[in-house]
């Protein structure tokens, strides 16, 4: 039983190290860019929405990909293990933005 617990902890540690490595290699920046894009789209300013759509299209990136990055970001918010709270309630805000983007992506093009 102790071996299984050690193996689980080892696997969890390995996944955490892999995630931290991905953050160092640019995932952190991508998560914050995608969060910023979500905020900008939520403002519903047609010129900004149009520009974001153009940039995403030029980069061959879909709103669904932005959502995927944000879902991973939301999952890992506050994973500090030291019990610190999230004073900005970023987990909740990210969840709201994800729901908004999913609805936005489901709308027919205008």
PyMOL CGO cylinders between C-alpha atoms (Angstrom):
from pymol import cmd
from pymol.cgo import CYLINDER

trace = [
    CYLINDER, 0.00, 0.00, 0.00, 2.82, 2.40, 0.86, 0.3, 1, 1, 1, 1, 1, 1,
    CYLINDER, 2.82, 2.40, 0.86, 4.44, 1.65, -2.49, 0.3, 1, 1, 1, 1, 1, 1,
    CYLINDER, 4.44, 1.65, -2.49, 1.24, 2.60, -4.30, 0.3, 1, 1, 1, 1, 1, 1,
    CYLINDER, 1.24, 2.60, -4.30, 1.06, 5.89, -2.39, 0.3, 1, 1, 1, 1, 1, 1,
    CYLINDER, 1.06, 5.89, -2.39, 4.70, 6.64, -3.23, 0.3, 1, 1, 1, 1, 1, 1,
    CYLINDER, 4.70, 6.64, -3.23, 4.06, 5.79, -6.88, 0.3, 1, 1, 1, 1, 1, 1,
    CYLINDER, 4.06, 5.79, -6.88, 0.99, 8.07, -6.96, 0.3, 1, 1, 1, 1, 1, 1,
    CYLINDER, 0.99, 8.07, -6.96, 2.96, 10.88, -5.31, 0.3, 1, 1, 1, 1, 1, 1,
    CYLINDER, 2.96, 10.88, -5.31, 5.82, 10.30, -7.70, 0.3, 1, 1, 1, 1, 1, 1,
    CYLINDER, 5.82, 10.30, -7.70, 3.47, 10.46, -10.68, 0.3, 1, 1, 1, 1, 1, 1,
    CYLINDER, 3.47, 10.46, -10.68, 1.82, 13.59, -9.30, 0.3, 1, 1, 1, 1, 1, 1,
    CYLINDER, 1.82, 13.59, -9.30, 5.24, 15.16, -8.74, 0.3, 1, 1, 1, 1, 1, 1,
    CYLINDER, 5.24, 15.16, -8.74, 6.28, 14.26, -12.25, 0.3, 1, 1, 1, 1, 1, 1,
    CYLINDER, 6.28, 14.26, -12.25, 3.13, 15.85, -13.70, 0.3, 1, 1, 1, 1, 1, 1,
    CYLINDER, 3.13, 15.85, -13.70, 3.67, 18.96, -11.61, 0.3, 1, 1, 1, 1, 1, 1,
    CYLINDER, 3.67, 18.96, -11.61, 7.30, 19.28, -12.75, 0.3, 1, 1, 1, 1, 1, 1,
    CYLINDER, 7.30, 19.28, -12.75, 6.20, 18.81, -16.36, 0.3, 1, 1, 1, 1, 1, 1,
    CYLINDER, 6.20, 18.81, -16.36, 3.56, 21.53, -15.97, 0.3, 1, 1, 1, 1, 1, 1,
    CYLINDER, 3.56, 21.53, -15.97, 6.08, 23.91, -14.39, 0.3, 1, 1, 1, 1, 1, 1,
    CYLINDER, 6.08, 23.91, -14.39, 8.50, 23.25, -17.24, 0.3, 1, 1, 1, 1, 1, 1,
    CYLINDER, 8.50, 23.25, -17.24, 5.75, 24.07, -19.75, 0.3, 1, 1, 1, 1, 1, 1,
    CYLINDER, 5.75, 24.07, -19.75, 5.05, 27.31, -17.83, 0.3, 1, 1, 1, 1, 1, 1,
    CYLINDER, 5.05, 27.31, -17.83, 8.72, 28.23, -18.10, 0.3, 1, 1, 1, 1, 1, 1,
    CYLINDER, 8.72, 28.23, -18.10, 8.69, 27.50, -21.83, 0.3, 1, 1, 1, 1, 1, 1,
    CYLINDER, 8.69, 27.50, -21.83, 5.90, 29.96, -22.56, 0.3, 1, 1, 1, 1, 1, 1,
    CYLINDER, 5.90, 29.96, -22.56, 2.64, 28.47, -21.32, 0.3, 1, 1, 1, 1, 1, 1,
    CYLINDER, 2.64, 28.47, -21.32, 2.40, 31.15, -18.62, 0.3, 1, 1, 1, 1, 1, 1,
    CYLINDER, 2.40, 31.15, -18.62, 2.55, 33.89, -21.26, 0.3, 1, 1, 1, 1, 1, 1,
    CYLINDER, 2.55, 33.89, -21.26, 0.06, 32.09, -23.51, 0.3, 1, 1, 1, 1, 1, 1,
    CYLINDER, 0.06, 32.09, -23.51, -2.39, 31.69, -20.62, 0.3, 1, 1, 1, 1, 1, 1,
    CYLINDER, -2.39, 31.69, -20.62, -2.25, 35.40, -19.87, 0.3, 1, 1, 1, 1, 1, 1,
    CYLINDER, -2.25, 35.40, -19.87, -2.57, 36.40, -23.50, 0.3, 1, 1, 1, 1, 1, 1,
    CYLINDER, -2.57, 36.40, -23.50, -5.62, 34.17, -23.88, 0.3, 1, 1, 1, 1, 1, 1,
    CYLINDER, -5.62, 34.17, -23.88, -7.15, 35.60, -20.70, 0.3, 1, 1, 1, 1, 1, 1,
    CYLINDER, -7.15, 35.60, -20.70, -6.58, 39.11, -22.05, 0.3, 1, 1, 1, 1, 1, 1,
    CYLINDER, -6.58, 39.11, -22.05, -8.16, 38.15, -25.39, 0.3, 1, 1, 1, 1, 1, 1,
    CYLINDER, -8.16, 38.15, -25.39, -11.19, 36.77, -23.54, 0.3, 1, 1, 1, 1, 1, 1,
    CYLINDER, -11.19, 36.77, -23.54, -11.57, 40.02, -21.58, 0.3, 1, 1, 1, 1, 1, 1,
    CYLINDER, -11.57, 40.02, -21.58, -11.30, 42.05, -24.80, 0.3, 1, 1, 1, 1, 1, 1,
    CYLINDER, -11.30, 42.05, -24.80, -13.85, 39.92, -26.64, 0.3, 1, 1, 1, 1, 1, 1,
    CYLINDER, -13.85, 39.92, -26.64, -16.20, 40.18, -23.64, 0.3, 1, 1, 1, 1, 1, 1,
    CYLINDER, -16.20, 40.18, -23.64, -16.14, 43.97, -23.97, 0.3, 1, 1, 1, 1, 1, 1,
    CYLINDER, -16.14, 43.97, -23.97, -18.11, 43.51, -27.22, 0.3, 1, 1, 1, 1, 1, 1,
    CYLINDER, -18.11, 43.51, -27.22, -16.38, 46.32, -29.09, 0.3, 1, 1, 1, 1, 1, 1,
    CYLINDER, -16.38, 46.32, -29.09, -16.84, 45.41, -32.77, 0.3, 1, 1, 1, 1, 1, 1,
    CYLINDER, -16.84, 45.41, -32.77, -13.49, 46.83, -33.95, 0.3, 1, 1, 1, 1, 1, 1,
    CYLINDER, -13.49, 46.83, -33.95, -11.58, 44.91, -31.28, 0.3, 1, 1, 1, 1, 1, 1,
    CYLINDER, -11.58, 44.91, -31.28, -13.55, 41.71, -31.90, 0.3, 1, 1, 1, 1, 1, 1,
    CYLINDER, -13.55, 41.71, -31.90, -12.83, 41.99, -35.61, 0.3, 1, 1, 1, 1, 1, 1,
    CYLINDER, -12.83, 41.99, -35.61, -9.12, 42.51, -35.06, 0.3, 1, 1, 1, 1, 1, 1,
    CYLINDER, -9.12, 42.51, -35.06, -8.90, 39.57, -32.66, 0.3, 1, 1, 1, 1, 1, 1,
    CYLINDER, -8.90, 39.57, -32.66, -10.73, 37.32, -35.13, 0.3, 1, 1, 1, 1, 1, 1,
    CYLINDER, -10.73, 37.32, -35.13, -8.33, 38.41, -37.87, 0.3, 1, 1, 1, 1, 1, 1,
    CYLINDER, -8.33, 38.41, -37.87, -5.26, 37.76, -35.72, 0.3, 1, 1, 1, 1, 1, 1,
    CYLINDER, -5.26, 37.76, -35.72, -6.54, 34.35, -34.61, 0.3, 1, 1, 1, 1, 1, 1,
    CYLINDER, -6.54, 34.35, -34.61, -7.34, 33.42, -38.20, 0.3, 1, 1, 1, 1, 1, 1,
    CYLINDER, -7.34, 33.42, -38.20, -3.90, 34.54, -39.41, 0.3, 1, 1, 1, 1, 1, 1,
    CYLINDER, -3.90, 34.54, -39.41, -2.32, 32.41, -36.69, 0.3, 1, 1, 1, 1, 1, 1,
    CYLINDER, -2.32, 32.41, -36.69, -4.61, 29.48, -37.53, 0.3, 1, 1, 1, 1, 1, 1,
    CYLINDER, -4.61, 29.48, -37.53, -5.94, 29.46, -33.96, 0.3, 1, 1, 1, 1, 1, 1,
    CYLINDER, -5.94, 29.46, -33.96, -9.57, 28.97, -33.00, 0.3, 1, 1, 1, 1, 1, 1,
    CYLINDER, -9.57, 28.97, -33.00, -11.55, 30.20, -30.03, 0.3, 1, 1, 1, 1, 1, 1,
    CYLINDER, -11.55, 30.20, -30.03, -11.77, 26.53, -29.00, 0.3, 1, 1, 1, 1, 1, 1,
    CYLINDER, -11.77, 26.53, -29.00, -7.97, 26.45, -28.62, 0.3, 1, 1, 1, 1, 1, 1,
    CYLINDER, -7.97, 26.45, -28.62, -8.09, 29.59, -26.48, 0.3, 1, 1, 1, 1, 1, 1,
    CYLINDER, -8.09, 29.59, -26.48, -10.74, 27.89, -24.34, 0.3, 1, 1, 1, 1, 1, 1,
    CYLINDER, -10.74, 27.89, -24.34, -8.55, 24.79, -23.94, 0.3, 1, 1, 1, 1, 1, 1,
    CYLINDER, -8.55, 24.79, -23.94, -5.61, 26.87, -22.70, 0.3, 1, 1, 1, 1, 1, 1,
    CYLINDER, -5.61, 26.87, -22.70, -7.87, 28.78, -20.33, 0.3, 1, 1, 1, 1, 1, 1,
    CYLINDER, -7.87, 28.78, -20.33, -9.41, 25.58, -18.94, 0.3, 1, 1, 1, 1, 1, 1,
    CYLINDER, -9.41, 25.58, -18.94, -5.95, 24.28, -18.07, 0.3, 1, 1, 1, 1, 1, 1,
    CYLINDER, -5.95, 24.28, -18.07, -5.12, 27.66, -16.52, 0.3, 1, 1, 1, 1, 1, 1,
    CYLINDER, -5.12, 27.66, -16.52, -8.32, 27.57, -14.44, 0.3, 1, 1, 1, 1, 1, 1,
    CYLINDER, -8.32, 27.57, -14.44, -7.61, 24.02, -13.30, 0.3, 1, 1, 1, 1, 1, 1,
    CYLINDER, -7.61, 24.02, -13.30, -4.19, 25.00, -12.00, 0.3, 1, 1, 1, 1, 1, 1,
    CYLINDER, -4.19, 25.00, -12.00, -5.06, 28.34, -10.38, 0.3, 1, 1, 1, 1, 1, 1,
    CYLINDER, -5.06, 28.34, -10.38, -4.35, 28.18, -6.68, 0.3, 1, 1, 1, 1, 1, 1,
    CYLINDER, -4.35, 28.18, -6.68, -2.56, 24.83, -6.77, 0.3, 1, 1, 1, 1, 1, 1,
    CYLINDER, -2.56, 24.83, -6.77, -0.03, 26.20, -4.29, 0.3, 1, 1, 1, 1, 1, 1,
    CYLINDER, -0.03, 26.20, -4.29, -0.49, 23.34, -1.82, 0.3, 1, 1, 1, 1, 1, 1,
    CYLINDER, -0.49, 23.34, -1.82, 0.13, 25.84, 0.98, 0.3, 1, 1, 1, 1, 1, 1,
    CYLINDER, 0.13, 25.84, 0.98, -3.54, 26.65, 1.31, 0.3, 1, 1, 1, 1, 1, 1,
    CYLINDER, -3.54, 26.65, 1.31, -3.36, 30.22, 0.12, 0.3, 1, 1, 1, 1, 1, 1,
    CYLINDER, -3.36, 30.22, 0.12, -6.64, 31.65, -1.03, 0.3, 1, 1, 1, 1, 1, 1,
    CYLINDER, -6.64, 31.65, -1.03, -7.32, 33.33, -4.34, 0.3, 1, 1, 1, 1, 1, 1,
    CYLINDER, -7.32, 33.33, -4.34, -8.14, 36.91, -3.32, 0.3, 1, 1, 1, 1, 1, 1,
    CYLINDER, -8.14, 36.91, -3.32, -9.15, 37.93, -6.84, 0.3, 1, 1, 1, 1, 1, 1,
    CYLINDER, -9.15, 37.93, -6.84, -11.27, 34.81, -7.28, 0.3, 1, 1, 1, 1, 1, 1,
    CYLINDER, -11.27, 34.81, -7.28, -9.41, 34.24, -10.54, 0.3, 1, 1, 1, 1, 1, 1,
    CYLINDER, -9.41, 34.24, -10.54, -10.61, 30.64, -10.73, 0.3, 1, 1, 1, 1, 1, 1,
    CYLINDER, -10.61, 30.64, -10.73, -14.20, 31.91, -10.82, 0.3, 1, 1, 1, 1, 1, 1,
    CYLINDER, -14.20, 31.91, -10.82, -13.39, 34.73, -13.25, 0.3, 1, 1, 1, 1, 1, 1,
    CYLINDER, -13.39, 34.73, -13.25, -11.57, 32.32, -15.57, 0.3, 1, 1, 1, 1, 1, 1,
    CYLINDER, -11.57, 32.32, -15.57, -14.60, 30.00, -15.43, 0.3, 1, 1, 1, 1, 1, 1,
    CYLINDER, -14.60, 30.00, -15.43, -16.92, 32.86, -16.39, 0.3, 1, 1, 1, 1, 1, 1,
    CYLINDER, -16.92, 32.86, -16.39, -14.63, 33.85, -19.28, 0.3, 1, 1, 1, 1, 1, 1,
    CYLINDER, -14.63, 33.85, -19.28, -14.50, 30.24, -20.48, 0.3, 1, 1, 1, 1, 1, 1,
    CYLINDER, -14.50, 30.24, -20.48, -18.30, 30.00, -20.49, 0.3, 1, 1, 1, 1, 1, 1,
    CYLINDER, -18.30, 30.00, -20.49, -18.51, 33.32, -22.33, 0.3, 1, 1, 1, 1, 1, 1,
    CYLINDER, -18.51, 33.32, -22.33, -16.00, 32.18, -24.98, 0.3, 1, 1, 1, 1, 1, 1,
    CYLINDER, -16.00, 32.18, -24.98, -17.85, 28.90, -25.50, 0.3, 1, 1, 1, 1, 1, 1,
    CYLINDER, -17.85, 28.90, -25.50, -21.11, 30.79, -26.07, 0.3, 1, 1, 1, 1, 1, 1,
    CYLINDER, -21.11, 30.79, -26.07, -19.29, 33.31, -28.28, 0.3, 1, 1, 1, 1, 1, 1,
    CYLINDER, -19.29, 33.31, -28.28, -17.75, 30.54, -30.40, 0.3, 1, 1, 1, 1, 1, 1,
    CYLINDER, -17.75, 30.54, -30.40, -21.16, 28.90, -30.82, 0.3, 1, 1, 1, 1, 1, 1,
    CYLINDER, -21.16, 28.90, -30.82, -22.71, 32.06, -32.28, 0.3, 1, 1, 1, 1, 1, 1,
    CYLINDER, -22.71, 32.06, -32.28, -23.10, 32.16, -36.05, 0.3, 1, 1, 1, 1, 1, 1,
    CYLINDER, -23.10, 32.16, -36.05, -20.76, 34.52, -37.90, 0.3, 1, 1, 1, 1, 1, 1,
    CYLINDER, -20.76, 34.52, -37.90, -22.27, 37.94, -38.51, 0.3, 1, 1, 1, 1, 1, 1,
]
cmd.load_cgo(trace, "trace")
